[in-house]
Amino acid sequence: MAKKLPDGLHIDTLAVRAAVDKSQFGENSEALYLTSSFVQPDAATAARRFANEEEGYIYSRFTNPTVTSMEQRLAAMEGTEACIGTSSGMAAILLMCMGLLKSGDHVICSQSVFGSTIKLIAGEFGKFGVESTFVSQTDVAQWQAAVKPNTKLLFAETPTNPLTEVCDVRALADIAHAAGALLAVDNCFCSPALSRPVEMGADLIIHSGTKYLDGQGRVIAGAICGPKKLIDDKFVPVMRSAGMTLSAFNAWIVLKGLETLSIRMQAQSANALALATWLEVQPQVARVHYPGLASHPQHALAMRQQTINGQGGGGAVLSFDIKSTDVQDARRKSFHVIDCTQVMSITANLGDTKTTITHPATTSHGRLTEAQRQAAGIGQGLIRVAVGLEFIDDLKADLQRGLDSLT
C-alpha cells in the first residue's frame, strides 16, 4: 500500500509521488499490470464485484491497477476528484459526448477546435440528433447568444490548434452554469503544468495523453478529469460497455511521462517564446501566433490563465503565416519552408521532446471544408511548429534555411 501523502503538495511533487500503490514486493517505480483479467477469490466476491457492490479489479477493459494509478495521478495534478483514462484523446471526447448527450440535446463548440473534434461533434453525433453550434473561440457574446433551452454542453480547447486562440474559461463557465449546462475544456496544449481549468470553473478537463502528458511521442492515450460522481455515473458505464480502453502499458508510459511534465513544459515554453520572438522580425513572416507574445490578441488573458511557478507561460506550440501573393503562392512557400527543415520532424503530432512542423490546412485540418478552415482562420500559408528541447539556435537555423531561400 502507498503511504498517504500530506495535503497541499505542489504539482511537481504530485507528478512524482501521487498514486504510487505498491504491490507486495514494495517496488519504488510503479508496477505494470499486463493482464486481461483478474482472478477472484471466490464466486461470491466475483458476483459482488461484477454487481458494483464491492471494489476490486475484474477485467482490464474497465479496471486495471496501472490505469488507476495514472488516473489518480492526473486527477491530483488537475485538481479534480477523479479521472478516467481512454485509448486516445479523441476517444475521451467520444466518451464524454456518449455519456452526456442524447438526441435533441445541443452542444456549443468553438469553431477553432481540432478538425477531428468538429467532424465528430457535427458529423457523427449530428447523425443521432445532437444539435451543434460552432462559435468564435474568443467572442464571449457569441457563446452567450448560442445558448438554447436544450444546451447541455459547452466545449473549447485553449489555446486552440493551430492558431493558439485563448478563451476566457471563467466567462464560459458562467454561461454554461447559468444555462444548466457543463463546460468541458481540452487542456492538451497547456497540460496541468501550465493551466488548471477546473480552478476557473470548468467542469470537465479533456486530455490527449499522446501529447505533453507522455512527452516523447511514444503512445496514444486520453483522459477525462472531473467530479467523481459524474465520471462514475456517466462515463464508467459507457466505458464498460463500449471499451474506449486505455491499455495498461500506455497508462504506465503516461505515468512516467507525468513525472517530468513540469520541467519539460518550462523548457519547451522558453524555447517556443524565443523562436516566436525571432520569427516576428523575419521579413518573410506575415504574422506569428503565440500567446506568450505581447502581439497576441489574448496575451493578457493567457498570462492570467497559464502560469509556470507563478509566471505567465505561452506554452510550446506556435504557428506563423508566410507572406504571399495568393493561395497558390502561400501553399508553395509554406511547403518549401517545411521541406527545407533538416532538424524538425515533419509530422502532425505535437507535445514531443522533438520539435515537429506541419501544414495544418492539409494535415490536422485537411478533412474540413474550405469554409470551415476559413472560419477557423487556417490558410494555406500557415505553418505550425510544436517546439521541443533542441538547442534554440539550431531550430532558428532550421527555419532560416527555408525562409531565406523563398522566391
C-alpha positions, 0 to 999 in steps of 0.5 A: 500500500502507498503511504498517504501523502500530506495535503497541499503538495505542489504539482511537481511533487504530485507528478512524482509521488501521487498514486504510487500503490505498491504491490507486495514486493514494495517496488519504488517505480510503479508496477505494470499490470499486463493482464486481461483479467483478474482472478477472484477469490471466490464466486461470491466476491466475483458476483459482488464485484461484477454487481458494483457492490464491492471494489476490486479489479475484474477485467482490464477493459474497465479496471486495471491497477496501472490505469488507476494509478495514472488516473489518480495521478492526473486527477491530483495534478488537475485538481479534480476528484477523479479521472478516467483514462481512454485509448486516445484523446479523441476517444475521451471526447467520444466518451464524454459526448456518449455519456452526456448527450442524447438526441435533441440535446445541443452542444456549443463548440468553438469553431477553432477546435481540432478538425477531428473534434468538429467532424465528430461533434457535427458529423457523427453525433449530428447523425443521432440528433445532437444539435451543434453550434460552432462559435468564435473561440474568443467572442464571449457574446457569441457563446452567450447568444448560442445558448438554447433551452436544450444546451447541455454542453459547452466545449473549447480547447485553449489555446486552440490548434493551430492558431493558439486562440485563448478563451476566457474559461471563467466567462464560459463557465458562467454561461454554461452554469447559468444555462444548466449546462457543463463546460468541458475544456481540452487542456492538451496544449497547456497540460496541468503544468501550465493551466488548471481549468477546473480552478476557473470553473470548468467542469470537465478537463479533456486530455490527449495523453499522446501529447505533453502528458507522455512527452516523447511521442511514444503512445496514444492515450486520453483522459477525462478529469472531473467530479467523481460522481459524474465520471462514475455515473456517466462515463464508467458505464459507457466505458464498460460497455463500449471499451474506449480502453486505455491499455495498461502499458500506455497508462504506465508510459503516461505515468512516467511521462507525468513525472517530468511534465513540469520541467519539460513544459518550462523548457519547451515554453522558453524555447517556443517564446524565443523562436516566436520572438525571432520569427516576428522580425523575419521579413518573410513572416506575415504574422506569428501566433503565440500567446506568450507574445505581447502581439497576441490578441489574448496575451493578457488573458493567457498570462492570467490563465497559464502560469509556470511557478507563478509566471505567465507561460505561452506554452510550446506550440506556435504557428506563423503565416508566410507572406504571399501573393495568393493561395497558390503562392502561400501553399508553395512557400509554406511547403518549401519552408517545411521541406527545407527543415533538416532538424524538425520532424515533419509530422502532425503530432505535437507535445514531443521532446522533438520539435515537429512542423506541419501544414495544418490546412492539409494535415490536422485540418485537411478533412474540413471544408474550405469554409470551415478552415476559413472560419477557423482562420487556417490558410494555406500559408500557415505553418505550425511548429510544436517546439521541443528541447533542441538547442534554440539556435539550431531550430532558428537555423532550421527555419532560416534555411527555408525562409531565406531561400523563398522566391 
